[in-house]
């Protein structure tokens, strides 16, 4: 069989591209400059959680509860690499199964006396997207801002809505059920911005004397019905 020069060039180009196509490592864009990965895509090195609940499946962090292995309280996978103060965090997430699913990304948080139990700020994740994108205080004052809200938390520990910048239901349409979405948290001083898939979901200015200035990062499995949550491309950029 004879090949034309054009065919030969096409085959050579395909061969050159093959290593890029089969690479298992994450591909980051220019927008990720300054971010460092917190997950190596293979192991849970640097993370700490109940090994009966957390594992790596096909290159993604997977947390799962079952009827045979239920939770007595919310359990977390904790990043042991530090307690960031001012930072940006990006992470892709999905709740792959239909039915119950409740999770979140903890930040500026702390550990309770029970092992792998965490309290503090949480970027919420929920299967029906009723709460996904809100800022929640896990054992920490409850809902601090709902989707589409800009709030200020005062000395009475309660949030006041100072602006409704978008409709919660419209924002929910940008969040893909059972598929991958990207959280982007921007935390500086007493100001928190949560984005999903490039859209701002909520903003909080925390002027309460209970406001946290630094703390751990952790991923949540929620007590209740059996569920599964997955994370990948978790990366952090701390302020200098």
C-alpha positions as CSV (number, residue, x, y, z in Angstrom):
1,X,0.0,0.0,0.0
2,X,1.3,3.4,-0.9
3,X,0.7,6.6,1.1
4,X,0.7,10.1,-0.2
5,X,2.9,12.8,1.4
6,X,-0.2,14.4,2.9
7,X,-1.2,11.1,4.5
8,X,2.3,10.5,5.9
9,X,2.3,14.0,7.5
10,X,-1.1,13.4,9.1
11,X,0.1,10.1,10.6
12,X,3.3,11.7,12.0
13,X,1.2,14.5,13.5
14,X,-1.2,12.0,15.1
15,X,1.8,10.1,16.6
16,X,3.2,13.3,18.1
17,X,-0.1,14.1,19.7
18,X,-0.7,10.6,21.1
19,X,1.3,11.1,24.4
20,X,-0.7,14.2,25.1
21,X,-4.0,12.4,24.5
22,X,-3.2,9.5,26.8
23,X,-1.7,11.6,29.6
24,X,-3.5,11.0,32.8
25,X,-2.4,14.2,34.5
26,X,-4.6,17.2,34.8
27,X,-4.4,19.9,32.2
28,X,-4.4,23.4,33.6
29,X,-5.0,26.7,31.7
30,X,-3.3,30.0,32.0
31,X,-6.0,31.0,34.5
32,X,-4.4,28.5,36.9
33,X,-1.1,30.2,37.1
34,X,0.1,30.3,40.7
35,X,-2.1,27.4,41.8
36,X,-0.6,24.2,43.2
37,X,-2.3,20.8,43.1
38,X,-3.5,19.4,46.4
39,X,-4.3,16.0,44.9
40,X,-1.8,14.0,42.9
41,X,-4.5,12.1,40.9
42,X,-3.4,8.7,42.2
43,X,-3.3,8.6,46.0
44,X,-4.7,10.4,49.1
45,X,-1.2,11.5,50.1
46,X,-1.5,14.7,52.1
47,X,-5.1,14.0,53.0
48,X,-6.6,12.4,56.2
49,X,-10.0,10.7,56.4
50,X,-11.7,7.4,57.3
51,X,-10.3,4.8,54.9
52,X,-13.6,3.0,54.9
53,X,-15.2,6.1,53.4
54,X,-12.6,7.7,51.2
55,X,-10.5,6.3,48.3
56,X,-9.2,7.2,44.8
57,X,-11.2,5.7,41.9
58,X,-10.0,6.3,38.3
59,X,-7.9,9.3,39.3
60,X,-10.6,11.1,41.3
61,X,-11.2,11.4,45.1
62,X,-14.2,9.4,46.0
63,X,-16.2,9.5,49.2
64,X,-19.0,6.9,49.7
65,X,-21.3,5.7,52.3
66,X,-23.4,2.5,52.1
67,X,-26.2,0.8,54.1
68,X,-23.6,-1.4,55.6
69,X,-21.3,1.5,56.4
70,X,-23.5,4.5,57.5
71,X,-22.4,7.6,59.3
72,X,-23.1,8.6,62.9
73,X,-22.1,12.2,62.1
74,X,-20.8,14.1,59.1
75,X,-17.3,12.9,58.2
76,X,-14.6,14.7,56.4
77,X,-11.4,14.2,54.3
78,X,-9.0,16.7,55.7
79,X,-6.1,18.3,53.8
80,X,-3.0,18.2,56.1
81,X,-0.9,20.7,54.1
82,X,-1.7,23.8,56.1
83,X,-4.3,26.2,57.3
84,X,-4.7,28.8,54.6
85,X,-5.7,32.4,55.4
86,X,-6.2,34.4,52.2
87,X,-6.4,32.2,49.1
88,X,-8.1,31.0,46.0
89,X,-9.2,27.3,45.8
90,X,-10.5,25.6,42.6
91,X,-11.9,22.0,42.6
92,X,-14.1,20.0,40.3
93,X,-16.9,18.1,41.9
94,X,-19.8,15.8,41.1
95,X,-22.5,13.8,42.8
96,X,-22.6,11.0,40.2
97,X,-25.7,9.1,41.5
98,X,-29.3,10.0,41.5
99,X,-31.0,10.3,44.8
100,X,-29.6,11.6,48.1
101,X,-26.3,13.5,48.0
102,X,-25.0,16.2,50.3
103,X,-21.4,17.4,50.5
104,X,-19.3,20.5,50.5
105,X,-15.8,22.0,50.7
106,X,-14.8,23.3,54.1
107,X,-12.4,26.2,54.4
108,X,-11.1,28.3,57.3
109,X,-12.4,25.4,59.4
110,X,-11.4,23.5,62.5
111,X,-11.6,20.0,63.8
112,X,-14.0,18.9,66.6
113,X,-13.2,16.3,69.3
114,X,-14.7,13.5,67.2
115,X,-12.3,12.1,64.7
116,X,-12.6,13.4,61.1
117,X,-15.4,15.8,62.2
118,X,-15.0,19.4,61.0
119,X,-16.8,22.8,61.6
120,X,-16.5,26.1,59.8
121,X,-17.3,27.8,56.5
122,X,-18.6,25.5,53.8
123,X,-19.1,25.9,50.0
124,X,-22.2,23.7,49.8
125,X,-22.9,20.8,47.3
126,X,-26.3,19.1,47.1
127,X,-27.8,16.6,44.6
128,X,-30.9,18.6,43.7
129,X,-29.0,21.9,43.6
130,X,-31.3,23.5,46.1
131,X,-28.3,24.4,48.2
132,X,-25.3,24.0,45.9
133,X,-23.5,27.3,45.8
134,X,-24.6,28.7,49.1
135,X,-22.2,29.6,51.9
136,X,-23.0,27.5,54.9
137,X,-21.6,27.5,58.4
138,X,-21.1,23.9,59.5
139,X,-21.9,24.1,63.3
140,X,-21.1,27.8,62.7
141,X,-24.1,30.0,62.4
142,X,-26.0,28.1,59.6
143,X,-26.6,29.6,56.2
144,X,-24.5,32.7,55.7
145,X,-25.5,33.5,52.1
146,X,-27.9,31.8,49.7
147,X,-27.4,31.7,45.9
148,X,-27.7,35.1,44.3
149,X,-27.1,37.0,47.6
150,X,-24.5,39.3,48.9
151,X,-24.6,39.4,52.7
152,X,-22.9,41.0,55.7
153,X,-22.7,39.0,58.9
154,X,-22.9,41.4,61.9
155,X,-22.0,41.3,65.5
156,X,-25.3,39.5,66.3
157,X,-23.9,36.5,64.3
158,X,-26.7,36.8,61.7
159,X,-26.4,37.6,58.0
160,X,-28.1,40.6,56.4
161,X,-28.8,40.6,52.7
162,X,-27.4,43.8,51.2
163,X,-27.9,42.9,47.6
164,X,-29.7,40.2,45.5
165,X,-27.6,40.2,42.4
166,X,-29.1,37.2,40.7
167,X,-32.0,34.8,40.8
168,X,-31.2,31.5,42.7
169,X,-33.2,29.4,40.2
170,X,-31.4,30.9,37.2
171,X,-28.0,30.3,38.8
172,X,-29.0,26.7,39.5
173,X,-29.4,26.1,35.7
174,X,-25.6,26.6,35.3
175,X,-24.9,23.7,37.7
176,X,-24.9,20.3,36.0
177,X,-26.5,17.5,37.9
178,X,-24.5,14.2,38.1
179,X,-21.8,15.8,36.0
180,X,-18.5,17.7,36.7
181,X,-18.7,21.3,37.9
182,X,-16.0,23.6,39.1
183,X,-16.0,25.5,42.4
184,X,-13.8,28.6,42.6
185,X,-13.5,30.1,46.1
186,X,-11.9,33.5,46.6
187,X,-11.2,34.2,50.3
188,X,-9.5,37.4,51.4
189,X,-9.7,39.2,54.7
190,X,-13.3,39.0,55.8
191,X,-14.6,38.6,52.3
192,X,-15.7,35.4,50.6
193,X,-16.8,34.8,47.0
194,X,-18.1,31.5,45.8
195,X,-18.2,30.7,42.0
196,X,-19.4,27.7,40.1
197,X,-18.6,27.2,36.5
198,X,-17.5,30.8,36.3
199,X,-20.7,32.3,37.7
200,X,-20.7,34.0,41.1
201,X,-23.1,32.2,43.4
202,X,-22.8,34.2,46.6
203,X,-20.7,36.7,48.5
204,X,-20.2,37.1,52.3
205,X,-18.5,39.9,54.3
206,X,-18.1,38.5,57.8
207,X,-17.9,41.3,60.3
208,X,-18.8,39.0,63.2
209,X,-16.3,38.6,66.1
210,X,-16.7,34.8,65.4
211,X,-15.2,35.3,61.9
212,X,-12.4,32.9,61.1
213,X,-9.1,34.2,59.5
214,X,-7.6,30.9,58.6
215,X,-8.2,27.2,59.0
216,X,-8.2,23.7,57.4
217,X,-9.6,22.6,54.1
218,X,-11.7,19.5,54.0
219,X,-14.3,17.6,51.9
220,X,-17.6,16.4,53.3
221,X,-19.6,13.2,53.4
222,X,-23.0,13.9,55.0
223,X,-24.9,11.7,57.4
224,X,-28.1,10.2,56.0
225,X,-28.9,7.9,53.1
226,X,-26.1,6.1,51.2
227,X,-24.3,8.6,48.8
228,X,-21.2,9.2,46.7
229,X,-19.3,12.4,46.0
230,X,-16.2,12.9,43.8
231,X,-13.6,15.6,43.5
232,X,-10.7,16.1,41.1
233,X,-8.3,18.9,40.0
234,X,-8.1,20.3,43.5
235,X,-5.7,23.3,43.5
236,X,-4.8,26.1,45.8
237,X,-3.2,29.6,45.4
238,X,-2.3,31.3,48.7
239,X,-1.9,35.0,48.9
240,X,1.8,36.1,49.3
